[in-house]
């Protein structure tokens, strides 16, 4: 069982700003569940002028109650009511050609529901490259440009698949006449109220619930990106970093005077002293 979702939208900001905001989007007011982001690998290919990145996001997460009701008790252990989950993100950015491709996938609970999200950001075909622009004028110099985004999401549930395959193997080994696939598909996978549900119907239900949550998450993701882009428009990179710190303080109660701000201020003071 597989479900697909596809959406198209446009940011009213130029591609250089959108690609920068993508890497600075956490934390933001719409992503308070994101606990940390770490760069696992980052390389720049001088021949293609492309930046390749692999990052790992740690998020506060829990399986929706509607899905929990479908699962046997104890299948998730202590993590059933909540916890943390890892999301793997891979991206390729080509500033010269004006496009970025990203792929994210969950690393937890993949046996219940695997979600792969791919996004393609691109400058409109009539847009012009803006290499050499500073972060403070990424938006103003190309304010009439936008960035098109295509998002495709694949949702796949394998819940009950192992049990079904095991049953097929046992049936094939003990019976000279193979059972029909329809009979095997209708084998119950859970007792009680869902005892009449087949493996395939449970998978479709889990995928449907995941699809609804994916749509909601994409809407919040776009809102979060817009917050970062507005900060970039009005105050450049400094305001983006200050906004990130404020969001961290509100969400996690961290000291608003983080080392990066102290280092930046010290650098500004040193520059002033040197110039005098």
Secondary structure, DSSP 8 states (H G I E B T S, - for coil): -EEEEEEEEEESS-HHHHHHHHHT-SS-TT-TTEEEEEEEEEEEETTTTEEEEEEEEEEEE---HHHHTTS-TTSSGGGSS-EEEEEEEEEEEETTTTEEEEEEEE-SSTTT-EEEEEEEEEE-TT----TT--GGGTTGGGTT--EEEEEEEEEE--TTHHHHHHHHHHHHHH-SS---HHHHHT---S-GGGTT--HHHHHHHHHHHHHHHHHHHHHHHHHHHHHHHHHHHHHHHHHHHHHHHHHHHHHH---SS-HHHHHHHHHHHHHHHHH-
